[in-house]
């Protein structure tokens, strides 16, 4: 079964009434942050790509000014285009309407295999589904990626009060492994294939209730920016931070140190990717994790005891030449793994040793799916 067919079968199971003519279907993947942690809202660099897990929707205009949202994983919603936004979905619609794009009422049904709180940004995937619906249903699919992504990012800032950047939304909408430059906005597609196998450990430590810890990191970065009177941390240099070390607490200084060293690792990773130097890519990937542990301090989860460190220790024991790091905002969610080769026996032992902390699975081979999908004839339901 293809990855696309998998989601159509989920629709058939949950919302069979959508498998008829008149509906359009969209896929919005989660995002995998390869390297460049907490760089987006600081004008830095990140390398990321879409995941093979995501959310999938069936959408149909309803000839009204009401959006009806039904989902297997998100709360059911019904709101008018005239209503003041009170949710992420309604704020996304509001943001696009405010930019001048055409919007009308529609029904949207959502299924998927992207766990909430997993660190793969199910929130951005959800927001992008709403934006893609508006783009394709009412604007001929012509809304630029930057506007689609910004609508989602601003909805998180407005409704959830998160100091989010654009990484999650842009990576979900990307066409492959992409370098995101959040200072210039000039992103660059590096390739549509990956030289390594990917694995994902989804921990039992969800981070959806730990926004205050994420915000503390944002506040610390803002303290540095405010001191130097700059908009982005990338507007200054590492030497500026080092020369003013005494102006900041140890925690703030160390988090600033993480930003600059992460920025450099992204540049080295690009060169390693060009040379297909997998060993160097994995080394840099692991150095990013070490910096998160030592400087950024976004590994420990107050409700998960020492679980994440135990997972890291077990993985390194079985796979010393592979890579592992906590991705996303941190403090829980998922750990991404990079493998040069797969040893099924060691994976079995690793999964058994860490089963109390969550679940590990190898990800499907990297595949970029088109934003719009088309219903296989074998699944077309008879209209009643």
C-alpha positions in Angstrom: 0.0 0.0 0.0 1.4 3.4 -0.9 1.7 6.1 1.7 -1.1 8.1 0.0 -3.4 5.1 -0.1 -2.9 4.6 3.6 -4.5 7.9 4.4 -7.4 7.2 2.0 -8.1 4.0 3.9 -8.1 6.0 7.2 -10.7 8.3 5.6 -12.7 5.3 4.6 -12.6 4.1 8.2 -13.4 7.4 9.9 -15.3 9.5 7.4 -16.5 7.3 4.6 -19.0 10.0 3.4 -16.0 11.9 2.0 -15.0 9.3 -0.6 -17.4 10.8 -3.2 -17.1 13.3 -6.0 -16.9 16.9 -5.0 -14.2 16.5 -2.3 -10.6 17.4 -2.7 -7.8 15.8 -0.7 -4.6 17.3 0.8 -1.6 16.0 2.7 0.3 18.0 5.2 3.4 16.2 6.7 5.0 16.8 10.0 8.5 18.2 10.0 11.9 16.7 10.8 14.4 19.1 12.0 17.8 17.7 11.0 20.1 20.3 12.5 19.8 23.9 13.6 17.8 24.0 16.9 16.0 27.2 18.0 17.4 29.1 15.1 14.2 30.2 13.2 13.1 33.1 15.5 16.7 34.3 15.9 17.4 34.8 12.2 19.5 31.7 12.0 19.9 28.6 9.8 18.1 25.2 10.0 18.2 22.2 7.8 14.9 20.3 7.8 12.5 18.2 5.7 9.0 16.9 5.7 8.3 13.7 7.6 6.6 10.6 6.1 4.0 11.0 8.8 1.4 13.6 8.6 -2.3 14.7 8.5 -4.6 14.2 5.6 -7.9 16.0 4.8 -11.0 15.7 2.6 -12.3 19.2 1.9 -15.4 20.5 0.1 -16.9 24.0 -0.3 -20.3 24.3 1.4 -21.7 27.4 -0.3 -21.9 29.3 3.1 -19.7 31.4 5.3 -19.2 28.7 7.9 -16.2 26.4 8.3 -17.1 23.0 9.7 -14.1 21.0 11.0 -14.2 17.3 11.9 -11.1 15.5 13.0 -10.0 12.2 14.4 -7.4 13.9 16.6 -8.4 17.6 17.0 -11.6 19.1 18.6 -14.6 19.5 16.3 -15.2 23.1 15.3 -17.8 25.2 13.6 -17.3 28.9 13.1 -18.4 31.7 10.8 -16.1 33.8 8.7 -17.5 36.8 10.5 -16.7 35.5 14.0 -13.8 36.9 16.0 -11.1 34.1 16.0 -11.0 32.0 19.2 -9.0 29.0 17.9 -5.9 28.2 15.9 -8.0 27.2 12.9 -10.2 30.3 12.9 -7.2 32.5 13.3 -5.5 30.9 10.3 -8.6 31.7 8.2 -8.7 35.3 9.6 -5.0 35.8 8.8 -5.4 34.7 5.2 -8.6 36.8 4.8 -6.7 39.8 6.3 -4.0 39.3 3.6 -6.7 39.8 0.9 -7.1 36.2 -0.1 -10.5 34.8 -1.1 -12.2 32.7 1.6 -15.6 31.0 1.7 -17.2 28.3 3.8 -16.0 24.7 3.6 -16.2 21.4 5.3 -13.0 19.7 6.3 -12.4 16.2 7.6 -9.0 15.3 9.0 -7.2 12.0 9.7 -3.6 11.1 10.1 -0.8 9.3 11.9 1.0 12.3 13.5 0.8 12.1 17.3 0.0 15.3 19.1 2.9 16.4 21.3 5.4 14.2 19.5 7.8 17.0 18.5 7.0 16.6 14.8 4.8 19.7 14.9 1.3 18.3 14.4 0.2 21.9 15.1 1.9 23.2 11.9 0.7 20.3 9.9 -2.9 21.1 11.1 -2.5 24.8 10.3 -1.1 24.1 6.8 -4.1 21.9 6.0 -6.4 24.8 6.7 -4.2 27.2 4.6 -3.9 24.7 1.7 -7.7 24.3 1.7 -8.2 28.0 1.3 -5.4 28.2 -1.3 -6.7 25.4 -3.6 -10.5 25.8 -3.1 -10.7 29.6 -3.5 -7.4 30.9 -4.8 -6.4 28.4 -7.6 -3.5 27.0 -5.4 -1.7 30.3 -5.9 -1.1 31.5 -2.3 2.7 31.6 -1.8 4.4 29.3 0.7 5.5 32.2 2.8 1.9 33.4 3.2 0.7 29.9 4.0 3.4 29.4 6.6 3.0 32.9 8.1 -0.8 32.4 8.6 -0.1 29.4 10.8 2.8 30.9 12.7 0.8 34.0 13.5 -2.1 32.0 14.7 0.1 30.2 17.2 1.5 33.6 18.4 -2.0 35.0 18.7 -4.0 32.1 20.1 -1.4 30.0 21.9 0.9 32.9 22.9 4.0 31.0 21.7 7.1 32.8 20.5 7.2 30.5 17.5 9.2 31.1 14.3 8.4 29.9 10.8 10.4 26.6 10.7 7.6 24.2 11.4 5.2 25.5 8.8 7.8 26.0 6.1 9.5 22.6 6.6 6.1 20.9 6.4 5.5 22.6 3.1 9.0 22.0 1.7 9.8 19.8 -1.3 12.7 18.0 0.3 15.8 18.5 2.5 15.9 22.2 2.7 18.2 24.9 4.1 16.1 27.6 5.7 17.7 31.0 6.1 15.5 32.9 8.5 17.4 36.1 8.2 17.3 36.6 4.4 14.3 34.3 3.7 16.2 32.8 0.8 15.7 29.1 1.4 17.5 26.5 -0.7 16.5 23.0 -1.6 19.5 20.7 -0.9 18.0 17.5 -2.3 15.0 15.2 -2.6 16.8 12.2 -1.2 18.5 11.5 2.1 21.8 9.6 2.4 20.8 8.0 5.7 18.0 5.9 7.1 15.7 7.6 9.7 14.3 6.3 12.9 12.0 8.1 15.3 11.6 7.5 19.1 8.3 9.1 20.2 8.6 9.4 24.0 5.9 9.2 26.6 7.0 12.7 27.6 4.7 14.9 25.5 5.7 18.6 25.6 2.4 20.2 24.7 2.0 21.4 28.4 5.5 22.7 28.7 5.2 26.0 26.7 6.6 27.9 29.7 9.9 26.1 29.4 10.1 26.8 25.7 9.2 30.5 26.3 12.0 30.7 28.9 14.5 29.9 26.1 12.9 32.5 23.9 13.1 35.1 26.7 16.7 34.3 27.3 17.5 34.8 23.6 15.5 38.1 23.7 17.6 39.3 26.6 20.7 39.0 24.4 19.1 40.7 21.5 17.8 43.5 23.7 21.3 44.1 25.2 22.8 44.4 21.7 19.8 46.2 20.3 19.4 43.9 17.4 16.4 42.1 15.8 18.2 38.8 15.3 21.0 37.0 17.1 22.5 36.5 13.6 23.0 40.3 13.5 25.9 39.9 16.0 28.8 37.5 16.1 30.1 34.9 18.6 32.9 37.2 19.6 30.4 39.9 20.6 28.8 37.4 23.0 32.2 36.3 24.3 33.4 39.8 24.9 30.3 40.6 27.0 30.1 37.3 28.9 29.8 39.1 32.3 26.7 40.9 31.2 24.6 37.7 31.2 23.8 34.9 33.6 25.4 31.6 32.9 22.1 30.1 31.6 21.5 33.0 29.2 25.2 33.0 28.0 25.2 29.3 27.4 22.0 29.4 25.4 23.5 32.2 23.3 26.5 30.0 22.8 24.3 27.2 21.5 22.8 29.5 18.9 26.2 30.5 17.4 27.7 27.0 17.4 24.5 25.5 16.0 24.7 28.1 13.2 28.2 26.9 12.4 27.2 23.2 12.5 24.5 23.9 9.8 27.2 25.4 7.5 29.5 22.4 8.0 26.5 20.0 7.5 25.8 21.5 4.1 29.4 20.8 2.9 29.2 17.3 4.3 25.9 16.7 2.4 27.5 17.9 -0.8 30.3 15.4 -0.4 28.0 12.7 0.7 30.1 12.4 3.8 27.7 10.5 6.1 30.2 10.2 8.9 30.6 13.9 9.2 26.9 14.5 9.0 26.3 12.1 11.9 29.1 13.7 13.9 27.6 17.1 13.5 24.1 15.8 14.3 25.4 14.3 17.6 27.3 17.5 18.4 24.0 19.3 18.1 22.5 17.0 20.7 25.5 17.5 23.0 25.1 21.3 22.7 21.4 20.9 23.6 22.3 19.0 26.7 25.2 21.2 27.8 24.2 24.7 26.7 20.6 25.0 25.6 19.3 22.7 28.4 16.2 21.6 26.6 16.6 17.9 27.2 15.3 17.3 30.7 11.5 16.9 31.2 10.2 17.6 34.8 7.5 14.9 34.4 9.7 12.2 32.8 12.5 11.8 35.4 15.7 10.7 33.6 13.8 9.0 30.7 15.3 10.9 27.8 18.9 10.5 29.0 18.2 6.8 29.5 17.0 6.6 25.9 20.1 8.4 24.7 22.4 6.2 26.7 20.8 3.0 25.4 20.9 4.2 21.8 24.6 5.1 22.0 25.4 1.7 23.4 23.8 -0.2 20.5 24.5 2.3 17.7 27.8 4.1 18.5 28.3 5.1 14.8 24.8 6.4 14.3 23.2 9.7 15.4 20.4 10.6 17.8 19.0 14.0 19.1 15.9 15.5 20.6 14.2 17.6 17.9 11.8 20.6 18.0 11.3 22.8 21.0 12.6 20.1 23.4 11.7 18.9 26.8 10.0 15.8 25.4 8.4 14.8 22.2 10.6 12.8 19.8 14.2 11.8 19.2 15.3 11.6 15.6 17.8 8.9 14.7 20.2 8.8 11.7 21.6 5.4 10.6 24.3 4.5 8.2 22.9 1.0 8.1 20.2 -1.0 9.8 20.9 -3.8 12.2 17.5 -5.4 12.9 18.8 -7.4 15.9 20.2 -4.4 17.7 17.0 -2.4 16.9 15.0 -5.2 18.5 17.1 -5.1 21.7 17.0 -1.3 21.8 13.2 -1.3 21.5 12.9 -3.8 24.3 15.3 -2.0 26.6 13.5 1.4 26.1 9.9 0.2 25.7 8.8 1.8 29.0 9.8 5.3 27.8 7.9 5.3 24.5 8.0 3.7 21.1 10.7 3.5 18.3 10.1 2.8 14.7 12.0 3.2 11.5 10.5 5.8 9.2 9.4 4.9 5.7 11.8 5.8 2.9 11.9 9.5 2.3 9.1 10.4 -0.1 7.8 13.8 -1.1 4.1 13.6 -1.6 2.2 16.3 -3.6 0.1 18.7 -1.6 -3.1 17.6 -3.4 -3.9 13.9 -3.6 -6.4 12.1 -5.8 -8.9 9.5 -4.8 -8.0 6.0 -6.1 -10.9 4.6 -8.2 -10.9 1.5 -6.1 -12.0 3.5 -3.1 -14.7 5.7 -4.7 -17.9 5.3 -2.7 -21.3 5.2 -4.2 -23.2 8.4 -3.7 -26.5 8.0 -1.9 
